[in-house]
Amino acid sequence: MTDIKTYGFPEELIPPEGPALPARVTAVFKGRWQLITPEGQQYATLKTKEYIYEGGQEFPTTGDYVLALPALGDWQIVKTLPRRSFFSRLDGWHGTEQAVAANMDVVFAVQSLNENFSLKRLERYLTLSWNSGARPVVLLTKADLPGDHGEMLRQAEAVAGDAPVFALSSKTGQGMDQLAPYLRPGVTAAFLGSSGVGKSSLINALAGEEVMSVGGVREYDSAGRHTTTHRQLLLLKSGLLVIDTPGMRELGMWDAGEGLSTAFPDVEKFLGRCRFTDCKHESEPGCAIRAAIDSGELSKERWESYKQLELESDRSRRLGARMKQGQPSRTLAKSRRQQRKYKGKNFPGAY
């Protein structure tokens, strides 16, 4: 028997004795979910009635707590249990919301101290991380690289707000001890970052063994190969649970919600202080935003980033509302195609 509480499953969500068993999603494939259950690792599909015909159920993603019915072949997931946090992004290929991870306690936003470093990308990670309900922490990897990284560290701290920023090296161990408060047994930590920033190396260092494959980085542009091909949850020997994600250089904004306000307090404090309530913050008299930029209280770059993320978030909300119309029929058709494709196979290809 497997004690699923070691996988972070809250005791209060464990149901009374019945046919459906508690489980946690450890990986997501096309039309198939990998679970850790009291009976060990299992694979499952969704029960069509609960998720398609009756609706109302959130499709599970990596980290979700679910109830599943045992079976000789694939189990059936019948319910997605309440989430304490949830991270999603805009899928640029399909123009839809793509779930990334659920039930994280902390989100490590990872960038490396080389050409990969991007404040714009960091602002996106922080906005969506704050909105997820988890605590964001900024990790600047490869601190062992030659050169003075002080300016990058100061820039990251300037946009991080209340999120702590740590410079570290998984290669030498520099700064790794700073992460101890976030790595307690039972804690679930999600790692976000583009390929080549050293997420897999960092997880291996935390694990004390190689649990993730590590790819090389091109020297001329510091770009790395995707060594993680799908989102997966791992239980380390220390008891820490980690969710690794494929490298995401472009993180499309999906409904930033309250995360935008939390990530940009320096901008938010000037909003609502303009002379006119319908101020466009362009050339109107009495604009508090323009006055703050002119006086140096607010940087133009931060304002431009805020506007861009707000615009993308607004577009995604409107897109999401349109996508809900007719969604059940499209989802049902897709689910049936995928289940026919993988019927009788032990392990489907990951996306």
C-alpha positions in Angstrom: 0.0 0.0 0.0 1.1 3.6 -0.7 0.5 6.3 1.8 -0.7 9.1 -0.5 -0.3 11.6 2.3 3.4 11.5 1.6 2.4 12.9 -1.8 0.8 15.9 -0.2 -2.7 14.6 -0.2 -4.6 16.5 2.5 -6.1 14.2 5.1 -9.4 16.3 5.2 -9.9 15.5 1.5 -9.6 11.7 1.9 -13.2 10.4 1.5 -14.9 7.9 3.8 -14.7 4.3 2.6 -16.2 3.8 -0.8 -15.7 2.7 -4.3 -13.6 5.7 -5.4 -10.1 6.1 -4.0 -8.1 9.3 -3.4 -5.2 9.8 -5.8 -2.9 12.6 -7.0 -2.0 13.3 -10.6 1.7 12.9 -11.2 1.8 13.4 -15.0 -0.6 14.3 -17.9 -0.5 12.7 -21.3 -2.8 12.9 -24.3 -6.1 11.4 -23.1 -4.5 9.7 -20.2 -3.4 10.6 -16.6 -0.7 9.1 -14.4 -1.8 8.8 -10.8 -0.3 7.8 -7.5 -3.0 5.9 -5.5 -3.1 3.8 -2.3 -2.5 0.9 -4.7 0.6 2.5 -6.2 1.1 4.1 -9.6 -1.8 3.7 -12.0 -3.0 5.2 -15.3 -6.5 6.6 -15.8 -8.9 8.1 -18.2 -11.8 10.5 -17.4 -15.3 9.1 -16.6 -17.2 10.7 -19.5 -20.5 11.2 -17.6 -19.0 13.3 -14.8 -16.6 15.3 -16.9 -18.4 15.7 -20.2 -22.2 15.0 -20.1 -22.9 16.5 -16.7 -20.0 19.1 -16.8 -18.9 21.2 -14.0 -15.7 19.2 -13.3 -12.3 20.8 -13.9 -10.1 18.6 -16.1 -7.2 17.4 -13.9 -3.7 18.6 -14.3 -0.4 17.7 -12.7 -0.6 18.1 -9.0 -4.4 17.8 -8.8 -6.1 15.7 -6.1 -8.8 13.4 -7.6 -11.1 10.5 -6.8 -10.7 7.5 -9.1 -12.4 4.2 -9.6 -10.1 1.1 -9.6 -10.2 -1.1 -12.7 -8.3 -4.0 -14.2 -7.1 -1.7 -17.0 -7.1 2.0 -16.8 -8.7 3.5 -13.8 -11.4 6.1 -14.2 -11.2 9.6 -12.7 -14.6 10.7 -11.4 -13.9 13.9 -9.6 -11.3 16.7 -9.3 -11.1 17.8 -5.7 -10.8 21.5 -4.6 -7.5 23.2 -5.5 -5.6 25.4 -3.1 -3.6 26.9 -6.0 -3.6 26.6 -9.8 -1.3 27.9 -12.5 -2.3 28.2 -16.2 -1.1 30.0 -19.3 -2.3 30.9 -22.8 -1.7 28.1 -25.3 -0.6 30.2 -28.3 -1.1 27.4 -30.8 -4.8 26.8 -30.0 -5.7 30.1 -28.3 -7.0 28.3 -25.2 -6.1 28.1 -21.5 -3.5 25.5 -20.8 -3.3 24.1 -17.3 0.3 23.9 -16.0 0.1 22.7 -12.4 -2.1 22.6 -9.3 -1.8 22.5 -5.6 1.6 24.1 -5.4 2.8 25.7 -2.1 5.7 27.6 -3.8 6.5 28.5 -7.4 10.2 28.8 -8.2 10.6 31.3 -11.1 13.9 30.3 -12.6 16.2 32.4 -14.7 20.0 32.1 -15.3 22.6 34.7 -14.9 23.6 34.8 -18.6 22.0 35.8 -21.9 18.8 34.1 -20.8 18.1 36.7 -18.2 15.0 38.7 -19.0 13.1 41.1 -16.8 10.0 41.0 -19.1 9.8 37.2 -18.8 10.4 37.4 -15.0 7.5 39.9 -14.7 5.2 37.4 -16.5 6.3 34.5 -14.2 5.6 36.6 -11.1 2.2 37.9 -12.3 0.9 34.4 -13.0 2.6 32.9 -9.9 1.0 35.5 -7.6 -2.4 34.8 -9.2 -2.0 31.1 -8.8 -2.4 31.3 -5.1 1.1 29.9 -4.4 4.1 31.8 -3.1 6.6 32.9 -5.8 10.3 32.7 -5.2 12.9 34.0 -7.8 15.9 31.8 -8.4 18.8 33.1 -10.5 20.9 30.1 -11.4 24.5 29.6 -12.7 25.9 32.1 -10.2 29.2 30.3 -10.7 29.6 31.8 -14.2 32.5 34.3 -14.4 31.7 38.0 -14.1 29.8 40.3 -11.7 26.2 39.4 -11.5 25.3 42.2 -9.1 23.4 44.3 -11.6 21.2 41.4 -12.7 20.4 40.6 -9.1 19.5 44.2 -8.3 17.2 44.4 -11.4 15.5 41.2 -10.4 15.0 42.4 -6.8 13.5 45.7 -8.2 10.7 43.9 -10.0 10.2 41.0 -7.6 8.3 43.0 -5.0 7.5 40.8 -2.0 9.0 37.7 -3.7 12.4 36.8 -2.4 15.3 36.6 -4.9 18.2 34.1 -4.5 21.3 33.8 -6.7 22.7 30.2 -6.6 24.6 27.5 -8.4 23.5 23.9 -8.5 27.0 23.0 -9.7 29.0 24.4 -6.8 26.3 24.6 -4.2 26.6 28.3 -3.8 23.4 29.8 -2.2 21.6 26.5 -2.1 21.2 26.7 1.7 19.0 29.7 1.3 16.2 27.5 0.0 15.9 25.4 3.1 12.8 27.1 4.4 10.9 26.2 1.2 12.0 22.6 1.0 10.2 20.9 3.9 8.7 17.4 3.6 5.2 17.5 2.2 5.7 20.8 0.4 5.0 20.9 -3.3 7.2 23.2 -5.3 6.7 24.0 -9.0 9.7 25.0 -11.2 9.0 27.4 -14.1 11.6 28.6 -16.6 12.7 28.5 -20.2 14.9 25.7 -21.5 18.6 26.0 -20.6 18.1 27.8 -17.2 19.2 24.7 -15.3 15.9 23.6 -13.8 16.7 19.9 -14.1 20.2 20.4 -12.7 18.7 22.3 -9.8 16.2 19.5 -9.1 18.9 16.9 -9.2 21.0 18.9 -6.7 18.0 19.1 -4.4 17.4 15.4 -4.8 21.0 14.5 -4.1 20.8 12.2 -7.2 20.0 12.3 -10.9 16.2 12.2 -11.1 16.0 14.5 -14.2 18.0 14.2 -17.5 20.1 17.3 -18.2 20.7 18.7 -21.7 23.4 21.0 -23.0 23.3 24.7 -23.6 24.4 26.4 -26.8 27.3 28.7 -26.0 26.5 31.4 -28.5 23.0 32.2 -27.2 22.7 30.3 -23.9 19.6 28.4 -25.3 19.1 24.9 -24.0 17.3 21.8 -25.2 14.0 20.7 -23.7 15.0 17.9 -21.3 11.6 17.8 -19.7 8.9 16.7 -22.2 5.8 16.9 -20.0 4.7 18.2 -16.6 5.5 15.7 -13.9 5.4 15.5 -10.1 8.2 13.8 -8.3 8.6 12.7 -4.6 12.2 13.3 -3.5 13.9 11.2 -0.8 13.7 14.3 1.5 9.9 14.3 1.3 9.8 17.4 -1.0 7.4 17.2 -3.9 8.5 18.9 -7.1 6.6 19.7 -10.3 8.9 20.2 -13.3 7.5 21.7 -16.4 8.8 21.8 -20.0 10.9 24.9 -20.8 8.6 27.9 -21.6 10.4 30.8 -23.2 7.1 32.5 -24.1 4.6 32.4 -21.3 1.2 33.6 -22.7 -0.9 35.5 -20.2 -4.2 33.9 -19.2 -6.4 36.1 -16.9 -3.8 37.6 -14.6 -6.5 38.4 -12.0 -5.1 39.7 -8.7 -1.6 38.6 -9.7 -1.2 41.8 -11.8 -1.9 44.0 -8.8 0.4 42.0 -6.6 3.3 41.9 -9.1 3.0 45.6 -9.9 2.4 47.5 -6.7 4.6 50.4 -8.0 2.1 50.9 -10.8 -1.1 50.2 -8.9 -0.5 52.9 -6.3 -0.9 55.6 -9.0 -4.1 54.1 -10.6 -7.3 55.9 -9.6 -5.4 59.1 -8.8 -5.9 60.8 -12.2 -8.1 63.9 -12.6 -10.5 62.0 -14.9 -11.9 58.6 -14.1 -11.8 57.5 -17.7 -8.1 58.6 -18.2 -6.3 56.7 -20.9 -2.9 57.7 -19.4 -1.7 59.2 -22.6 -1.9 63.0 -22.9 -4.8 63.8 -20.6 -4.3 66.6 -18.1 -3.9 65.5 -14.5 -2.8 62.0 -15.3 -1.1 60.5 -12.3 0.7 57.8 -14.3 2.3 60.3 -16.7 3.2 62.6 -13.8 4.9 59.7 -11.9 6.9 58.7 -15.0 8.0 62.4 -15.6 9.1 62.7 -12.0 11.0 59.4 -12.0 8.7 57.8 -9.3 7.6 55.2 -11.9 9.8 53.8 -14.7 8.4 53.9 -18.2 9.5 50.3 -18.7 7.4 49.1 -15.8 4.4 50.9 -17.0 4.8 49.5 -20.5 5.1 46.0 -19.1 1.9 46.5 -17.0 -0.1 47.7 -20.0 1.1 44.8 -22.1 0.2 42.1 -19.5 -3.1 43.8 -18.7 -4.0 43.9 -22.4 -3.1 40.2 -22.9 -5.1 39.3 -19.7 -8.2 41.1 -20.9 -8.0 39.4 -24.3 -7.7 36.0 -22.8 -10.7 36.6 -20.5 -12.8 37.5 -23.5 -11.4 34.6 -25.5 -12.2 32.2 -22.6 -15.8 33.4 -22.5 -16.2 32.6 -26.2 -14.5 29.3 -25.9 -17.0 28.1 -23.3 -19.7 28.1 -25.9 -19.8 24.7 -27.5 -16.9 23.4 -25.4 -18.6 20.3 -24.1 -19.2 18.9 -27.6 -15.6 19.6 -28.7 -14.2 18.2 -25.5 -16.3 15.0 -25.8 -15.1 14.4 -29.4 -11.5 15.0 -28.5 -11.7 12.7 -25.5 -13.2 9.9 -27.5 -10.6 10.2 -30.3 -7.7 10.0 -27.7 -9.2 7.1 -25.8 -9.6 5.1 -29.1 -6.1 6.0 -30.1 -4.5 4.7 -26.9 -6.8 1.8 -26.1 -4.7 -1.2 -25.2 -1.4 0.7 -25.0 0.6 0.8 -21.8 2.1 4.2 -22.2 1.0 7.0 -24.5 3.4 9.5 -26.0 3.7 12.6 -23.9 3.0 16.2 -25.1 
